[in-house]
Amino acid sequence: MYQTFVGLEIHIHLNTATKVFCGCKAHFGDEPNTNVCPVCMGYPGVLPVLNQHALELAYTVSLALGCQLSHRTLFDRKNYFYPDMPKNYQITQFHEPVGQNGSIEFALADGTTKKVRIHDVHLEEDAGKMIHAGDMTLVDYNRAGYSLLEVVTEPDLASGEETEAFLQAFQRVVRYLGVSDGNMEEGSMKCDTNVSINKAGAGLGTKVEIKNLNSSRFVKKAIEHEQKRQAAVLEAGNKVSQETRLWNENRDVTETMRTKEGGLDYRYFPEPDLPPFVPDASFLKRIQDAQVELPLARKQRLVREFGLSREQADFVTDARFTADFFEQAVRASAASGGSAMANWLMGDVQKELNHFNLTLEACPLTAGRLASLQSLLDAGRIHTKIAKQLLVSIFEEDKDPETLLQEKGLESIATEQQLAPIVESVFSAHPNVVAAVKAGDARQKGFLVGQVMKATGGRAAPDLVNALLAKFLA
């Protein structure tokens, strides 16, 4: 029986308007090689200038991950030759990163939680993008110099499934903090995975790195493949080679890329053109002020406060805006519990967002409008079917529920005094059906319900209709 150890090197593009060491625009999707300058292209004699916003975001992430913040952070040169790094070195942090020795807790599929230790968090510049086309390789340097934050974990994960859950949780964290969009499809978040296996209880095995995985699903599949591959090597009496491998998503296998370098291969030395950064009290206060309640803590609190199920809490807290929207709506509609509001968001609201191809942030439904809609339900002024009609009208007409209710004349007929004359008139119009129902033909009762609903334009409360029919048919 083998035990698996997985550590991650997660890279995220920080939400900065410009690159980390120059003033070039940092924007995905622009024409290739249009956002470049002598600094990010590595021309001789140019000097880097540190982007303070990038540094603030780096410290914000470090604090959120419970790291010890550096009181004197340094930058280093990591030397290597790649065609997508024009300088032939990368400005990064090796000796004094912004944060070290942190941890983050995340939820597993069974609802339990697990803690992963953070080795360090460091700020660096990204390389460009290489595009392989037949026998040619094209290079886009727009991305060279992007503010890139690397979060290095300890090998605390034990499977592909765990790692996928952790990456999704980490993605939610950086989105909650507002430091990155975490979009793996656009390269805003990438992951290198270190995998080793060994006999149970024997500790770490030989580490194999898998580079540049751009989806949590590929990370899961790559780890599962590597577990099997390394086990086959050991079972054959051979040793696992320490190397860097690539994930081939077309064949679902890892493939050798190169022998793994060590720190000495990169010839790190302090970056001579950037002085040490020493955060002052005002800087640290801004970092503290940027902290938010993280997704797992918020999920646990919403379950406690509003009695949400795990499924409801997972949905509501998946995005910070949705969680804020939910809490605002619940607190504005005091008569209803959180479960009803969560059901709205998971069900009919999501249905209308999909139908109109909108996001919750950009749609006409506000937290106040959803609260008003629920309040109308709680007060008995509308029933569920009308509430759903009003929700559609909010999306179509961008009006408040109360306004729509008055304009459309949809207020429920919710008292016996209002409904009894209508039921009597339906009975008078269909005496044969009434006689058949009284004689035991229960199937025709639905016809009478339909006639009452038709006569009231759908405004009659269904429970009251059924109660009155039972009373009149007795």
C-alpha positions as CSV (number, residue, x, y, z in Angstrom):
1,M,0.0,0.0,0.0
2,Y,1.4,3.3,-1.1
3,Q,0.9,6.8,0.5
4,T,0.7,9.8,-1.7
5,F,2.1,13.3,-0.9
6,V,1.1,16.3,-3.0
7,G,2.5,19.8,-2.8
8,L,1.5,22.7,-5.0
9,E,3.1,25.8,-6.5
10,I,0.1,28.0,-7.3
11,H,0.6,31.1,-9.5
12,I,-2.0,33.8,-9.7
13,H,-2.0,37.0,-11.8
14,L,-2.7,39.9,-9.5
15,N,-5.4,42.5,-10.3
16,T,-3.0,45.3,-11.2
17,A,-3.6,47.8,-14.0
18,T,0.1,47.6,-15.0
19,K,2.9,45.1,-14.9
20,V,5.0,44.6,-11.7
21,F,8.2,46.3,-12.7
22,C,7.1,48.7,-15.6
23,G,4.2,50.8,-16.7
24,C,2.9,48.5,-19.4
25,K,-0.8,47.6,-19.4
26,A,-1.6,44.2,-17.8
27,H,-4.6,43.1,-19.8
28,F,-5.6,39.7,-21.1
29,G,-6.7,39.4,-24.8
30,D,-5.0,42.3,-26.4
31,E,-3.2,42.0,-29.7
32,P,0.1,40.1,-29.3
33,N,3.2,42.2,-28.4
34,T,1.4,45.5,-28.0
35,N,1.8,45.9,-24.3
36,V,5.6,45.9,-24.2
37,C,8.4,48.3,-23.4
38,P,12.2,48.3,-23.0
39,V,11.9,47.3,-19.3
40,C,9.8,44.1,-19.8
41,M,11.6,43.3,-23.0
42,G,14.9,43.3,-21.2
43,Y,16.8,46.0,-23.1
44,P,20.3,46.9,-21.8
45,G,20.5,49.7,-19.3
46,V,16.8,49.8,-18.2
47,L,15.8,49.7,-14.6
48,P,12.7,48.1,-12.9
49,V,10.4,50.1,-10.7
50,L,8.3,48.1,-8.2
51,N,4.5,48.3,-8.5
52,Q,3.3,49.1,-5.0
53,H,-0.2,47.9,-5.6
54,A,1.2,44.5,-6.5
55,L,3.1,44.4,-3.3
56,E,0.0,45.4,-1.3
57,L,-2.0,42.5,-2.9
58,A,0.9,40.1,-2.2
59,Y,0.9,41.0,1.5
60,T,-2.9,40.9,1.6
61,V,-2.9,37.2,0.4
62,S,-0.1,36.4,2.8
63,L,-2.0,37.7,5.8
64,A,-5.2,35.9,4.7
65,L,-3.3,32.7,4.6
66,G,-2.0,33.2,8.1
67,C,1.6,33.7,7.1
68,Q,4.3,35.5,9.0
69,L,4.7,38.8,7.1
70,S,8.2,39.9,6.1
71,H,9.3,43.1,7.8
72,R,12.1,43.5,5.2
73,T,11.3,41.8,1.9
74,L,13.9,41.4,-0.9
75,F,13.9,40.5,-4.6
76,D,16.3,38.1,-6.3
77,R,17.4,37.2,-9.8
78,K,16.6,33.7,-10.9
79,N,18.8,33.0,-13.9
80,Y,17.7,30.7,-16.8
81,F,17.3,30.8,-20.5
82,Y,13.8,30.6,-21.9
83,P,12.7,32.3,-25.2
84,D,9.6,33.7,-23.3
85,M,11.8,35.6,-20.8
86,P,13.8,38.2,-22.8
87,K,16.1,39.2,-19.9
88,N,17.2,35.5,-19.4
89,Y,16.5,36.0,-15.7
90,Q,13.4,36.4,-13.7
91,I,12.9,38.9,-10.9
92,T,11.5,36.9,-8.0
93,Q,11.8,36.4,-4.3
94,F,13.9,33.6,-2.9
95,H,15.6,34.6,0.3
96,E,13.0,36.9,1.9
97,P,9.5,36.3,0.5
98,V,6.5,38.5,1.6
99,G,5.1,35.7,3.7
100,Q,6.1,32.3,5.2
101,N,4.7,29.5,7.5
102,G,1.0,30.0,7.0
103,S,-2.0,27.6,6.6
104,I,-5.4,27.4,5.0
105,E,-8.3,25.2,5.8
106,F,-10.7,23.9,3.2
107,A,-13.8,21.6,3.0
108,L,-13.7,18.0,1.7
109,A,-16.5,16.4,-0.3
110,D,-17.8,14.6,2.9
111,G,-18.2,18.0,4.7
112,T,-15.1,17.6,6.9
113,T,-12.2,20.0,6.7
114,K,-8.5,19.7,6.2
115,K,-5.6,22.1,6.9
116,V,-2.8,22.6,4.4
117,R,0.4,24.4,5.5
118,I,1.8,27.2,3.4
119,H,5.5,27.2,3.0
120,D,5.8,30.7,1.5
121,V,4.2,33.4,-0.6
122,H,6.4,35.3,-3.0
123,L,6.0,38.0,-5.7
124,E,7.6,37.7,-9.1
125,E,7.2,38.6,-12.7
126,D,5.5,36.2,-15.3
127,A,7.1,35.1,-18.5
128,G,5.6,35.6,-22.0
129,K,3.4,33.1,-23.8
130,M,4.8,30.6,-26.3
131,I,2.5,29.3,-29.1
132,H,3.6,26.2,-30.9
133,A,2.2,26.0,-34.5
134,G,3.5,23.1,-36.5
135,D,7.3,23.5,-36.9
136,M,7.1,27.1,-35.7
137,T,7.0,28.7,-32.2
138,L,5.5,32.1,-31.8
139,V,6.1,34.3,-28.7
140,D,3.7,36.9,-27.3
141,Y,5.5,39.1,-24.7
142,N,2.3,40.9,-23.5
143,R,2.3,38.7,-20.4
144,A,6.0,39.1,-19.7
145,G,6.2,41.1,-16.5
146,Y,2.7,40.5,-15.2
147,S,2.4,40.7,-11.4
148,L,2.6,37.0,-10.5
149,L,2.1,35.7,-7.0
150,E,3.3,32.2,-6.2
151,V,1.9,30.3,-3.2
152,V,3.9,27.2,-2.3
153,T,2.3,24.6,-0.1
154,E,3.8,21.8,2.0
155,P,3.1,18.2,0.7
156,D,0.0,17.9,2.8
157,L,-2.5,16.7,0.2
158,A,-3.1,13.0,-0.3
159,S,-5.0,12.5,-3.6
160,G,-6.1,14.0,-6.8
161,E,-9.6,14.5,-5.4
162,E,-8.3,16.4,-2.3
163,T,-6.1,18.5,-4.5
164,E,-9.0,19.5,-6.8
165,A,-11.1,20.5,-3.8
166,F,-8.2,22.5,-2.4
167,L,-7.6,24.4,-5.7
168,Q,-11.3,25.3,-6.0
169,A,-11.2,26.5,-2.4
170,F,-8.1,28.6,-3.0
171,Q,-9.6,30.1,-6.1
172,R,-12.6,31.2,-4.0
173,V,-10.2,32.8,-1.5
174,V,-8.4,35.0,-4.0
175,R,-11.7,36.0,-5.5
176,Y,-13.1,36.9,-2.1
177,L,-10.0,39.0,-1.5
178,G,-10.4,40.7,-4.9
179,V,-6.7,40.2,-5.6
180,S,-7.2,38.0,-8.8
181,D,-10.0,36.7,-10.9
182,G,-8.4,33.2,-10.6
183,N,-9.5,32.3,-14.1
184,M,-7.5,29.2,-15.0
185,E,-8.8,29.2,-18.6
186,E,-7.3,32.6,-19.2
187,G,-4.1,31.7,-17.4
188,S,-4.8,34.0,-14.4
189,M,-4.2,31.0,-12.2
190,K,-1.8,28.1,-12.9
191,C,-0.5,25.3,-10.9
192,D,2.6,23.1,-10.8
193,T,2.1,19.9,-8.8
194,N,4.7,18.0,-6.9
195,V,3.8,14.3,-6.4
196,S,5.6,11.6,-4.6
197,I,4.5,8.2,-3.3
198,N,6.1,5.8,-0.8
199,K,5.2,2.8,1.4
200,A,2.7,3.8,4.0
201,G,4.5,5.4,7.0
202,A,7.8,5.7,5.2
203,G,7.6,9.4,4.6
204,L,8.1,11.3,1.4
205,G,9.2,9.6,-1.7
206,T,11.1,11.0,-4.7
207,K,9.4,14.2,-5.9
208,V,8.2,14.6,-9.5
209,E,7.0,18.0,-10.7
210,I,4.1,18.3,-13.2
211,K,4.2,21.8,-14.9
212,N,1.6,24.4,-15.9
213,L,-1.7,22.6,-15.3
214,N,-4.5,25.0,-16.3
215,S,-7.6,23.4,-14.7
216,S,-8.4,21.7,-11.4
217,R,-9.7,18.8,-13.3
218,F,-6.4,18.3,-15.1
219,V,-4.6,18.6,-11.8
220,K,-6.7,15.7,-10.4
221,K,-6.2,13.5,-13.5
222,A,-2.4,14.2,-13.6
223,I,-2.0,13.3,-10.0
224,E,-4.0,10.1,-10.4
225,H,-1.9,9.1,-13.4
226,E,1.3,9.9,-11.7
227,Q,0.3,7.8,-8.7
228,K,-0.1,4.8,-11.0
229,R,3.0,5.5,-13.0
230,Q,5.3,5.8,-9.9
231,A,3.7,2.7,-8.3
232,A,4.5,0.7,-11.4
233,V,8.1,2.0,-11.3
234,L,8.5,0.9,-7.7
235,E,6.8,-2.4,-8.2
236,A,9.3,-3.2,-11.0
237,G,12.1,-2.7,-8.5
238,N,13.3,0.6,-10.0
239,K,13.7,4.1,-8.5
240,V,11.5,7.0,-9.4
241,S,13.6,9.8,-11.1
242,Q,13.3,13.3,-9.8
243,E,12.2,15.2,-12.9
244,T,9.8,17.7,-14.4
245,R,7.0,16.3,-16.5
246,L,4.2,17.8,-18.6
247,W,0.6,16.8,-18.7
248,N,-0.6,15.6,-22.1
249,E,-4.3,16.4,-22.0
250,N,-5.0,14.6,-25.3
251,R,-3.6,11.3,-24.1
252,D,-4.2,11.7,-20.3
253,V,-0.6,11.0,-19.4
254,T,2.4,12.8,-18.0
255,E,5.5,13.0,-20.2
256,T,9.2,13.8,-19.4
257,M,10.1,17.4,-19.9
258,R,13.6,17.7,-18.2
259,T,15.6,16.7,-15.2
260,K,14.5,18.7,-12.2
261,E,16.7,21.7,-11.4
262,G,17.7,22.6,-7.9
263,G,18.2,26.0,-6.4
264,L,21.9,26.0,-7.3
265,D,21.0,25.6,-11.0
266,Y,19.2,29.0,-11.0
267,R,22.2,30.9,-9.4
268,Y,20.0,33.1,-7.3
269,F,21.5,36.4,-6.1
270,P,19.9,39.6,-4.8
271,E,18.4,41.9,-7.4
272,P,20.8,44.8,-7.5
273,D,18.3,47.3,-9.0
274,L,15.6,47.0,-6.4
275,P,16.2,48.0,-2.8
276,P,14.7,46.0,0.1
277,F,11.1,47.0,1.0
278,V,10.3,47.7,4.6
279,P,6.5,48.0,5.2
280,D,5.5,50.9,7.5
281,A,2.5,51.1,9.9
282,S,0.2,52.7,7.3
283,F,1.1,50.0,4.7
284,L,0.3,47.2,7.3
285,K,-2.9,48.9,8.2
286,R,-4.1,48.9,4.6
287,I,-3.3,45.2,4.4
288,Q,-5.3,44.6,7.6
289,D,-8.2,46.7,6.3
290,A,-8.2,44.6,3.0
291,Q,-9.0,41.4,4.9
292,V,-12.4,39.8,4.5
293,E,-14.3,36.9,6.0
294,L,-13.0,33.9,4.0
295,P,-15.4,31.5,2.2
296,L,-15.1,28.6,4.6
297,A,-15.6,30.7,7.7
298,R,-18.5,32.5,6.0
299,K,-20.1,29.2,5.0
300,Q,-19.8,27.9,8.6
301,R,-21.3,31.1,10.0
302,L,-24.3,31.1,7.6
303,V,-25.1,27.5,8.5
304,R,-25.1,28.5,12.2
305,E,-27.0,31.7,11.8
306,F,-29.6,30.8,9.1
307,G,-29.8,27.0,9.3
308,L,-28.8,26.4,5.8
309,S,-28.1,22.9,4.5
310,R,-24.6,22.2,3.3
311,E,-25.8,22.3,-0.4
312,Q,-27.4,25.7,0.2
313,A,-24.3,27.1,2.0
314,D,-22.0,25.8,-0.7
315,F,-24.0,27.6,-3.4
316,V,-24.5,30.9,-1.5
317,T,-20.8,31.2,-0.5
318,D,-19.3,30.2,-3.8
319,A,-18.9,33.8,-4.8
320,R,-18.5,36.8,-2.5
321,F,-21.2,38.9,-4.3
322,T,-23.7,36.1,-4.0
323,A,-23.0,35.7,-0.3
324,D,-23.4,39.5,0.2
325,F,-26.6,39.5,-1.8
326,F,-28.0,36.6,0.2
327,E,-27.3,38.3,3.6
328,Q,-28.7,41.6,2.5
329,A,-31.9,40.0,1.2
330,V,-32.4,37.9,4.4
331,R,-31.8,40.9,6.7
332,A,-34.2,43.0,4.7
333,S,-36.9,40.3,4.8
334,A,-37.0,39.6,8.5
335,A,-40.2,37.5,8.3
336,S,-38.4,34.7,6.3
337,G,-35.5,32.5,7.2
338,G,-32.4,32.1,5.1
339,S,-33.5,28.8,3.7
340,A,-36.2,30.4,1.6
341,M,-33.8,33.0,0.3
342,A,-31.2,30.4,-0.6
343,N,-33.9,28.4,-2.4
344,W,-34.8,31.5,-4.5
345,L,-31.1,32.0,-5.5
346,M,-30.4,28.3,-6.3
347,G,-33.7,27.8,-8.2
348,D,-35.8,30.4,-9.9
349,V,-33.2,33.3,-9.8
350,Q,-30.5,31.1,-11.3
351,K,-33.1,29.9,-13.9
352,E,-33.8,33.5,-15.0
353,L,-30.1,34.4,-15.0
354,N,-29.4,31.6,-17.4
355,H,-32.5,32.5,-19.5
356,F,-31.4,36.1,-19.9
357,N,-27.7,35.3,-20.0
358,L,-26.9,37.6,-17.1
359,T,-24.9,37.5,-13.9
360,L,-26.3,38.3,-10.5
361,E,-24.1,41.5,-10.4
362,A,-25.5,42.8,-13.7
363,C,-29.2,41.8,-13.5
364,P,-32.2,44.0,-12.5
365,L,-32.9,41.9,-9.4
366,T,-31.4,43.5,-6.3
367,A,-31.3,42.1,-2.8
368,G,-34.0,44.6,-1.8
369,R,-36.3,43.5,-4.6
370,L,-35.9,39.8,-3.7
371,A,-36.6,40.7,0.0
372,S,-39.7,42.6,-1.1
373,L,-40.9,39.6,-3.2
374,Q,-40.4,37.3,-0.2
375,S,-42.2,39.8,2.1
376,L,-45.2,39.8,-0.2
377,L,-45.3,36.0,0.0
378,D,-44.9,36.0,3.8
379,A,-47.8,38.5,4.1
380,G,-50.0,36.3,2.0
381,R,-50.5,39.1,-0.6
382,I,-49.3,36.7,-3.3
383,H,-48.9,33.0,-3.6
384,T,-45.8,31.1,-5.0
385,K,-47.0,31.0,-8.6
386,I,-47.6,34.8,-8.7
387,A,-44.2,35.4,-7.0
388,K,-42.5,33.5,-9.8
389,Q,-44.4,35.6,-12.4
390,L,-43.3,38.7,-10.7
391,L,-39.7,37.5,-10.6
392,V,-39.8,37.1,-14.4
393,S,-41.3,40.6,-14.7
394,I,-38.5,42.1,-12.6
395,F,-36.0,40.8,-15.1
396,E,-38.1,41.9,-18.1
397,E,-39.2,45.4,-16.9
398,D,-36.6,46.3,-14.2
399,K,-39.3,47.4,-11.7
400,D,-39.9,46.8,-8.0
401,P,-42.3,43.9,-7.0
402,E,-44.8,46.2,-5.4
403,T,-45.0,48.4,-8.5
404,L,-45.5,45.3,-10.7
405,L,-48.1,43.9,-8.4
406,Q,-50.2,47.0,-8.6
407,E,-49.7,47.5,-12.3
408,K,-50.7,43.9,-13.2
409,G,-53.4,43.6,-10.6
410,L,-52.0,40.3,-9.3
411,E,-52.6,40.6,-5.6
412,S,-53.9,37.3,-4.2
413,I,-57.4,36.5,-3.3
414,A,-56.5,35.1,0.0
415,T,-59.6,35.2,2.2
416,E,-62.7,33.0,2.3
417,Q,-64.9,36.1,2.2
418,Q,-63.3,37.0,-1.2
419,L,-63.2,33.6,-2.7
420,A,-66.5,32.0,-1.5
421,P,-68.7,33.8,-4.0
422,I,-66.5,32.8,-6.9
423,V,-66.6,29.1,-5.8
424,E,-70.3,29.3,-5.6
425,S,-70.6,30.7,-9.1
426,V,-68.3,27.9,-10.5
427,F,-70.5,25.3,-8.7
428,S,-73.6,26.9,-10.2
429,A,-72.1,26.8,-13.7
430,H,-71.1,23.1,-13.5
431,P,-73.7,21.2,-11.4
432,N,-73.1,17.9,-13.1
433,V,-69.4,18.0,-12.2
434,V,-70.2,18.9,-8.6
435,A,-72.6,16.0,-8.4
436,A,-70.1,13.6,-9.9
437,V,-67.4,14.7,-7.3
438,K,-69.9,14.3,-4.5
439,A,-70.7,10.8,-5.8
440,G,-67.1,9.8,-5.4
441,D,-65.4,10.8,-8.7
442,A,-62.5,12.6,-7.2
443,R,-60.8,13.0,-10.5
444,Q,-63.1,15.8,-11.6
445,K,-62.2,17.9,-8.6
446,G,-59.2,19.1,-10.6
447,F,-61.6,20.6,-13.1
448,L,-63.4,22.6,-10.5
449,V,-60.0,23.9,-9.1
450,G,-59.0,24.9,-12.7
451,Q,-62.3,26.8,-13.2
452,V,-61.9,28.7,-9.9
453,M,-58.3,29.6,-10.8
454,K,-59.5,30.7,-14.3
455,A,-62.2,32.9,-12.8
456,T,-59.7,34.6,-10.5
457,G,-57.1,35.1,-13.1
458,G,-54.8,32.8,-11.2
459,R,-54.8,35.1,-8.2
460,A,-56.5,32.7,-5.8
461,A,-54.3,31.1,-3.1
462,P,-54.2,27.4,-4.1
463,D,-54.4,26.2,-0.4
464,L,-57.5,28.3,0.1
465,V,-59.2,27.0,-3.1
466,N,-58.7,23.4,-2.0
467,A,-59.9,24.1,1.5
468,L,-63.1,25.9,0.3
469,L,-63.8,23.1,-2.3
470,A,-63.5,20.5,0.4
471,K,-65.9,22.5,2.7
472,F,-68.5,23.1,-0.1
473,L,-68.4,19.5,-1.3
474,A,-68.8,18.0,2.1
